[in-house]
Structure formats: C-alpha cells, structure tokens
Amino acid sequence: MPIADPIARLVRELARLPGIGEKTAQRLAFHILDAGPEYAGELAGAIVGVVRDVRCCSSCQTLTDRDPCPICADPERDARMLCVVEGVPDLLAIERTREYRGRYHVLHGALSPLEGVTPSDIRIRELLARLESEPAEEVVLATNSDVEGEATALYLTKLLKPIGIKVTRIAQGVPMGGDLEYADEVTLARALAGRREL
C-alpha cells in the first residue's frame, strides 16, 4: 500500500539514523503522527535546538551548550587527572560509575589508518595544547579495546611519555558476571596481566 509522500520522506530521513532500519523508521513515523502536532513540534524544536546550540567545549572538546562545560567549570574536579576518551558516550559511561573525579578530553574518534583516520582527524592537537596550558600529572587512556582504540592509546603513550606525564590505561578483562569459559584468549590474557593484590 503506497503511503503519503510526507510520511515516506519522514521514513527515509529516520532510516538514515544509525541503527534504524526501514521498519523501525516506519514505526517511529507513525508514532510521531499518532502523538499529534504538539509532540511533533516539540521533537522538531529539540532537533533544531541541539544543532543550533550544542558545540564543543573549548577545553575538553565534549559536546555542550555552555563553554566551558559543567565538568571543566567544576572546581571540585581534580585538574591533575585527565581521562582521554574516544567519544561523548564513553565520557557519560565513566561518569555513571561516579568513581572518577578528574577531568576529560574527548578525541571524537580513534586512529584507523585503514579508514583514513589519522592523528589530524581527531582532537590530539587540542589535547597537546591543553596539556601545555593546563599541565596534568596523570593521563588515563580510556579508549576502546578494539584495534583502533589500542592504536590510539599506543600513539598517545608515545607522544605523552617523553613530556614526563604519567600515562595509564584503564584495566581490561573479564566483565562482572561473565563466565571464564566463554571469554576469548585476549580478554583472559588481559585479565591475568591486569590482576591486583587483594
């Protein structure tokens, strides 16, 4: 059954979102229609507002509507520690733990020579400039444990060690609730290498 052009256009645009297929896009489009014009207006306003008002923090490069962002502006944060993450979702995941009270630097990507992502494509220059103006005692590398994240961590280590900054890497290994028999060899090897005394 053919659908009206405006609905088809909305489905096409929603399907362009990551992780959204055509069927999910159709469900979302019909949900928007069923919710009424007020909801559609609020949703459209939120989308326009996020594009208009959100920018990168001049210090940590996270996405914010204020500069500096609330984390950089917080005097309770330990300025001696800087946690480097690939993206804003990683920052949010670390914040949810409520264990880390330092500051952050968001790279907005990871090195991937096969995909043409080089050091100039992510926020490494900004990190180095920041460390000159705001020296840190420790940089915690919290990049992903995939090939790109490991390459990025190694590259940053080679850049930062000669400066005299303590560089650490987040521990990696068997997740809580995971069964050892299902863990791969690399994960188990990391878990053994990163063991600590109880």
C-alpha positions as CSV (number, residue, x, y, z in Angstrom):
1,M,0.0,0.0,0.0
2,P,1.5,3.3,-1.0
3,I,1.9,5.9,1.8
4,A,1.6,9.7,1.5
5,D,4.8,11.5,0.3
6,P,5.4,13.4,3.6
7,I,5.3,10.1,5.5
8,A,7.6,8.4,3.0
9,R,10.0,11.4,3.4
10,L,9.9,11.1,7.2
11,V,10.6,7.4,7.0
12,R,13.5,7.9,4.6
13,E,15.0,10.6,6.9
14,L,14.5,8.5,10.1
15,A,16.1,5.4,8.4
16,R,19.3,7.4,7.8
17,L,19.8,7.5,11.6
18,P,22.4,4.9,12.8
19,G,20.8,1.6,14.0
20,I,17.4,2.5,12.5
21,G,16.2,0.3,9.7
22,E,13.2,0.9,7.4
23,K,10.7,-1.0,9.6
24,T,11.8,0.9,12.8
25,A,11.7,4.2,10.8
26,Q,8.1,3.4,9.8
27,R,7.1,2.7,13.4
28,L,8.7,5.9,14.5
29,A,7.0,7.9,11.8
30,F,3.6,6.5,12.7
31,H,4.2,7.1,16.4
32,I,5.0,10.8,15.6
33,L,1.8,11.0,13.6
34,D,-0.3,9.4,16.4
35,A,1.3,11.6,19.1
36,G,-0.1,14.7,17.4
37,P,1.2,18.1,16.2
38,E,2.3,19.3,19.6
39,Y,4.7,16.4,20.1
40,A,5.9,16.7,16.5
41,G,6.6,20.4,17.1
42,E,8.5,19.7,20.3
43,L,10.6,17.0,18.6
44,A,11.4,19.2,15.7
45,G,12.3,22.0,18.1
46,A,14.6,19.7,20.1
47,I,16.4,18.6,16.9
48,V,16.8,22.2,15.7
49,G,17.9,23.3,19.2
50,V,20.6,20.7,19.5
51,V,22.0,21.5,16.1
52,R,21.9,25.3,16.8
53,D,23.1,25.3,20.5
54,V,25.5,22.4,21.0
55,R,29.2,22.9,20.3
56,C,32.5,21.5,21.6
57,C,33.8,22.7,24.9
58,S,36.9,24.8,24.2
59,S,38.8,22.9,26.9
60,C,37.8,19.2,26.9
61,Q,36.0,19.0,23.5
62,T,32.9,17.4,24.9
63,L,29.5,18.5,23.5
64,T,27.9,21.2,25.5
65,D,25.7,24.2,25.3
66,R,27.9,26.2,27.7
67,D,31.6,27.0,27.4
68,P,33.4,25.8,29.4
69,C,31.2,22.7,30.0
70,P,29.9,21.9,33.5
71,I,32.7,19.4,34.2
72,C,35.5,21.8,33.2
73,A,33.9,24.6,35.2
74,D,33.5,22.4,38.3
75,P,36.2,23.4,40.9
76,E,35.7,20.1,42.7
77,R,37.2,18.2,39.8
78,D,40.8,17.1,40.1
79,A,42.7,19.0,37.4
80,R,45.7,16.8,37.9
81,M,44.0,13.9,36.2
82,L,42.8,13.8,32.6
83,C,40.8,10.9,31.2
84,V,41.1,10.6,27.4
85,V,38.0,9.0,25.7
86,E,37.0,8.4,22.1
87,G,33.6,9.9,22.3
88,V,31.0,11.6,24.5
89,P,29.1,8.3,25.1
90,D,32.3,7.0,26.7
91,L,32.6,10.1,29.0
92,L,28.9,9.5,30.0
93,A,29.6,5.9,30.8
94,I,32.5,6.7,33.0
95,E,30.5,9.5,34.7
96,R,27.7,7.0,35.5
97,T,30.2,5.0,37.7
98,R,30.7,8.0,40.0
99,E,34.2,6.7,40.6
100,Y,36.2,9.2,38.5
101,R,36.5,12.8,39.8
102,G,39.1,14.2,37.3
103,R,38.6,16.0,34.0
104,Y,38.2,14.6,30.5
105,H,39.4,15.1,26.9
106,V,37.2,13.8,24.1
107,L,39.0,12.8,20.9
108,H,35.9,12.4,18.7
109,G,37.2,9.2,17.2
110,A,40.1,6.8,17.1
111,L,43.0,6.3,14.8
112,S,42.2,4.0,11.9
113,P,44.7,4.0,9.0
114,L,42.5,1.6,7.0
115,E,39.6,4.0,7.1
116,G,41.9,7.0,6.6
117,V,41.5,8.4,10.2
118,T,44.9,10.0,11.1
119,P,46.0,12.0,14.1
120,S,45.0,15.2,12.4
121,D,41.4,13.9,12.1
122,I,40.8,13.6,15.9
123,R,41.4,16.0,18.7
124,I,45.0,15.1,19.5
125,R,46.4,18.6,18.7
126,E,43.9,20.1,21.2
127,L,45.0,17.6,23.8
128,L,48.6,18.5,23.5
129,A,47.8,22.2,23.5
130,R,45.7,21.7,26.6
131,L,48.4,19.8,28.4
132,E,50.8,22.8,27.8
133,S,48.3,25.3,29.3
134,E,46.8,23.0,31.9
135,P,49.5,20.5,33.0
136,A,48.3,17.2,34.3
137,E,50.1,14.7,36.5
138,E,48.3,11.7,35.0
139,V,46.6,11.0,31.7
140,V,44.2,8.0,31.8
141,L,43.7,6.4,28.4
142,A,40.2,5.1,28.3
143,T,39.9,4.2,24.6
144,N,38.1,1.1,23.4
145,S,39.9,-2.2,23.5
146,D,39.5,-2.7,19.7
147,V,42.3,-2.3,17.2
148,E,41.6,1.4,16.7
149,G,41.4,2.1,20.4
150,E,44.6,0.2,21.1
151,A,46.4,2.0,18.2
152,T,45.2,5.4,19.6
153,A,46.3,4.5,23.1
154,L,49.8,3.4,21.9
155,Y,50.1,6.6,19.8
156,L,49.2,8.8,22.7
157,T,51.5,7.0,25.0
158,K,54.4,7.6,22.6
159,L,53.5,11.3,22.5
160,L,53.0,11.8,26.2
161,K,55.7,9.7,27.9
162,P,58.6,12.0,26.6
163,I,56.8,15.0,28.1
164,G,57.1,13.4,31.5
165,I,53.4,12.8,32.1
166,K,52.3,9.6,33.9
167,V,50.2,7.7,31.3
168,T,47.9,4.9,32.5
169,R,45.4,2.6,30.7
170,I,42.1,1.5,32.1
171,A,42.1,-2.1,33.1
172,Q,40.5,-4.6,30.7
173,G,39.5,-8.2,31.2
174,V,36.6,-10.4,32.2
175,P,33.4,-8.5,32.8
176,M,31.4,-8.8,36.0
177,G,29.0,-11.7,35.8
178,G,31.0,-13.2,32.9
179,D,31.9,-16.9,32.7
180,L,35.6,-17.6,32.1
181,E,34.8,-20.5,29.7
182,Y,33.2,-18.0,27.3
183,A,35.9,-15.4,27.4
184,D,38.3,-15.2,24.5
185,E,42.0,-15.6,24.9
186,V,42.9,-11.9,24.6
187,T,40.4,-11.0,27.3
188,L,41.7,-13.6,29.6
189,A,45.3,-12.7,29.0
190,R,44.5,-9.0,29.8
191,A,42.6,-10.1,32.9
192,L,45.6,-12.1,34.1
193,A,48.1,-9.3,33.2
194,G,46.0,-6.7,35.0
195,R,45.5,-8.7,38.2
196,R,45.8,-6.9,41.5
197,E,46.5,-8.0,45.1
198,L,43.5,-8.4,47.4
